[in-house]
Amino acid sequence: MVRTVSSMNSLLKVTLSACLAAISATSLRCELGTWEWDSDIHDLFAKSDLVVLGSSEKPQVLREWEEPEHGPSSQRSVAMESLSSSVHVEKVYKGKSASSIEIQFDIGVLPSTPNPGPALFRGERALLFLQRGEEGAYRFVQSPGGRLNAQGLSFAGSSIGQDGLEQDLNRSLSGGKVGRESALDILLEYRGLSNNTELTLRRLGTDSDSNTAAKALSILMTTGRPEYFETLSHFLSANGGNVAGREQLMLSGRLREFGNHANPLTISAISGLPLTAIQSAALDVLSEMRSPATVEAVVRLLDDPNPEVQYQSLYVLMKILDEPGKKRGPEYSPTPAEFAGNRAYYTGLWKQWWVADGKARFSRSDGESR
């Protein structure tokens, strides 16, 4: 049976629940799930000989073989298949194509075997980024983004190229739910949006569907405009509990990638929200910003009920307050194991510092929170 993993799901490295389960006394800082974008649409276009929108027919097995399972300690072999599928071409964005083309791809036969690249199943409608292979068949560009789901996507016959694709995506954003979700997933791979697409996404950023709004805001953050991080802060304050774990991880990835463009006070406000993946990302950004204006907000997180947030806050304070001539003792920067053994002691040291010295220097008397 042909197995297909959606492009977006294949980019999710670690689930949030798995990460939280991994937190222990000896390893307090856990690598929270992160979302990775392999490359943007512009790179995919540059690598491709042919970019089409099309629907696949039933794949046919060309050959089967076994190869060693990936991993330094594995001695098992896994079953692989090479398949060929004809694709009915609906629209060409780059290159020249007949109405039907052949695509070859490899898959792991067992569900536990990761695919070496994108795959197709019968009837799937997708945006395909292809390179010319042997004997006239095409293969996906070497990227998980070589096949992007395009169910429900609408298009105009005259629009071609990258700009034409974005026009079609923008058109689909205002259409039915299925097409809108496909367009949002594809736009997650974009950098450099047109003004029209940006305006449409701003509208969707306030959509009543929290996950649609989260995707739209995730795309808008790639512009680096500070106001979209403000919008994100308000959105998460009001709707964070309704945003699915996958979208939270997606937003946290965007925060880590583009959060340095935001106002530090906006990021400090986001760091106070009870959303573990989002908090972790915001604190990572604050540790890079090293803004004194955020010290008071970070100190408040020393009382957060999550030990992970407490420890990360302590680390952020060390980064912000790494001042020449003011070296603090090692007790202010414990190891994860030391902190786990006596959290109250280490957070108490920083609270004492705040009362004795920090409050006079860093308290925000204007009461701003972002």
N, C-alpha and C positions, 0 to 999 in steps of 0.2 A: 504494500500500500504506500502511495506517495505521501510523504509527511511534509507539511508546510508549517513554518513558524513565521508569524507576522514580523515585518521588519521592525516595528516598534518594540515588540516583546523581546526580540532577539538582542536588543541593545540594553536591556535591563540586567546589569551585572549581578546585583545582590538584592534580594528582597528585604524590605524593612524588618519583617518579622524574624527572618533568619539572623539578621544582625543583632536585634535586641536579645535574642536567645543566646548569642555568643558573648554578651557582656559578663565578665566574671571579676572576682576580686583581684586576680593576678593580671588581668588585661582589661582595665576599665575603659580605655578608649577603644571603641569598636569602629571599624570602617563602615559607616552607614551606607546603605544602598546608594549607588550613584547611577546617573543616567548618562550614557555616552552617545554622542553623535559622531558617526564615523567620518563623514565629510559632508560639505554642503552641496546643494544642487548644482552650483556653478562648477565645482570640481567634477561631479558626476558627468555633467555635460561635456567638459573638456576631455575626459577619459573615454567617452563613448563614440563609436562610429555611427550608432543608430539609437535614437530615442523615440519610442512609440508608446501609444496607449492601445492596449489590445486585450483580447480574451483568449485563454488557452483551451486547447482541445485535450483529449485524453492522452497523457504521457505514455510513451512506450519504452520498455526496458531495452537498452542497447547491449549492456554487458554487466556482469557481476564479478566482484572480487573481494578479497579480504586484505586488510592492512593493519599494522600494529596500532593499538589504541594509544591516543596521545597521553602523555604523562611519563615522568621519569621512572616511576616504579612499576608501571603497568607492563604485564607480559601477555596480555590478552590481545586477540585480534577482533576486529569489528567488520561486519558485513557492509559492503558499499554497493551502490548501483549507479550506473550512468544512464540517464534517461534522455529522451528526445520528445519534445512537444511542439506541435504546430500551433501557431498563434494567429488568430484573425486580427489584422491591424485595422484599428478604427481611425487613428490619426498619427501622423508623423510630425515630430517636433524637430528632429535633426536627422540628416541623411536622406537617402532614397530607399523606398521599400515597396515590394509587391504587396498585394492584399493579404497574403499569407506568408509567414516565415517560419523557419525551424529554429528552435532553441534547444541547446543541450546543457545539462547540468547534472551534478553529482549529489547524491544524498546518502545519509546513513540509514540503513534499513530499520534498525531498532529505534524505538522512541528515545532511548537513553543515549543514542549516538548523535552528537551535535552535527548539524549540516555544515559542510565546508563553505557554503555560500548560499545565496538565495535559491528557492525552489518554486515550482508551480504545481497547482493541482487543477483538475479538470473544471472548466467553467470559470476559473478565477479571472477577474478583470484587474489589470495592473498597469502601472506606469513602469516601463522597462528601459533600463540603461544597458546597452549591449555593445559588445565588441565582436568583430567578425572572426569566426573560428575556422576550423578546417572544413573543407568540402562544402562550403557555402552556408553552414549552420552558424548561428550566433551563440555567444556565451555572455553571461552577465559580467559587467565590470567587476573587478575583484573588490567588492565592498558589500556589506550587508544592505546598503541602500540601493543595490542594483535592481531590486524589485520593490515597488511601493504600491500598497493597496490603493485601487482606484474605483472601488465599488460606488456607484451613484454619481461619479464625477461627470459634470456636463462640460461641453466644449463647443467652440465655434470653429468652423472650417478654415477661416482665414488666419488665425493666430498661430505662429510658429516660433521656434527658438525658445530661449529662456524667458524672454518677456511675454511671449505668447502663452507659455505654460502658466505663468503667474496670472495672466488675465483670465485664463480658464479656471484656475484655482479660486480667484477672487469671485468669479461668477458662481462657482459652486458653493462658496461660503454663504451665499444668500438663497440657496436652494433648499432641497430636502435634507433631512437629518443625516441620512447615510452619506450623501455626497459631501455635506459639510464636514463630517467627521473624517472622511478620506482626505479632503483638502487640508484640514488642520494638521493631520499626521504628515502630509507631504511638506507643508510649510514649516514644520518643525526642523526640516533639513535645510531651510533657506537662510541666507545671510543677505542683507541689503534688499529691503522691501520697497515697492513703489508706494507713492502717497495714497493711491486708491486702496491698495491692500491694507495699508496701515490703518486707514480710516475704518475699513470694514472690521478689522480685528479689534479696534478700540470699542466698537459697538458690541462685539461678541464678548469682550472682557467684562461686560456687565450682564451677560446672559443669565437667565434664571437657572439654567443647567450648570451646576458648579464645575463639572468636569470640562464642559465646553469652554467656560470662562477661564479655567486654569490653563488649558492649552493655548488659548488666544493670548493670555498674558505671558506665557512662557515664550511664545514667538516674539511678542513685542519687546521683551527684555533684550533681545539680540540687537536692538537699535542702540542700546546704551543710554536711552533718554531717562533722566532721573525721575520724571513724572510717572513713568510706568512702574517703577519700584514703589512709589507712593500709592499708586492704584493697587498694586499687589498687597501692600501692607493693609489697606482698608478692606480689600477682598478677603484676605485670610482672617482678619479679625472678625468679620461677619460670617464667613462661610467655611472656615478652615476645617471644621468638623465634618463637613459634607463632601470634602474633596477626597477622592479615592487614593489609596496608598501609592498606586502607580503614578498618578498625577503629582502627588506630593514629592516623590522622588525626582520626577521630571523638573519641577519647579526648583528643587534644591540644587539640581545640576546647573540650571540656568543661573541661580544665585552665585554659585561658586565661579562660574565662567564670566559673568558680566556684572556682578554686584559691586565691583570697585568703581563703577560709573555712578552709583547712587549717592545720595546724601548719607553720610555716616549715621545720622540720627534716624533715618528711615530704616536702615539695616538694624540698628539697635532696637527699634520698636518691633521688628520682625523676630529678632532673637528672643523676645519675651513671650512669644506665642507658644502654647502647649502642643506643638507639632514637632516631634523629635527630629525627623529628617530636616525640616525647615530650620529649626533652631541650630542644629549642628552646622548647616551650610552658612547661616547668618553669622555665627560665631567665627567660623573660618574666615569669612570676609572681614570681620572686625579685627581679627588678629593681623591681617595684611594691611588694613587701613591705618591701624595704630592711632586712632583719633582720640585725643583727650576728652572730646565732647561726649564720648560714649562710656566713659568710666563709670559714672553713676548707675547707668542701666545695667552694665555688666556686674557690678557689685550686687545689685538686687538678685541676680541669678544665682548667687552663692546660696540662696535659700530655696532654690528650685527643688522640687521633690525628686527629680531625676538625678542620680549620682553622676551620670555621664555629662549632663549639662553643668553640674557643679564643677566638675574637674576641668571641663573645657573652658569655663568662665575663668577659673583660676589661671589657666594657661594664657588666655587672652589678656588678663591683667598684667601678667609678667611681660608680655610682648609690648603692650602700650606703655608700661612704666619702666621700660629698660632705658633708664636715664644715665648719662655719664656722671660718674662720681657718686651714684646712689646705688651701690651694690647691696642686694638683699641676701640674707643667709639662705642656705639650701632648704631650710624649712618652709620657705615661701614657694618652692617649686618641687614638691614631692614627686616621686615616681608613682605610676598608677597603683602599684601594690601598696606603697606607703599610704597613699590617700585613701584607698579602700579600707585600710586597717584602722583609720582614725579620721574620718571625714570631718567631724565636728571640730577637731583641733585645727586642721589646716584651713578650713573656711573661717574659723574663729580668728586666726591670725590676720587674715585679710580684712575681716570686719573691724578688728581693733585698729588696723592701719587706717581704715576709712574714718573712724571716729576721731582718731588722734591727728591725722594729717590730711587724708584724702578729701574729706568733705569740704574743708575750707578751700581747697585748691580746685576741686572738680565738680562741686555741686552746681546744678543748673537752677539758679534762682528764678529763672523765667518760667520754670515748670514745663518746658517743652519736652515732648517725648519723641519727636522725630522732626 
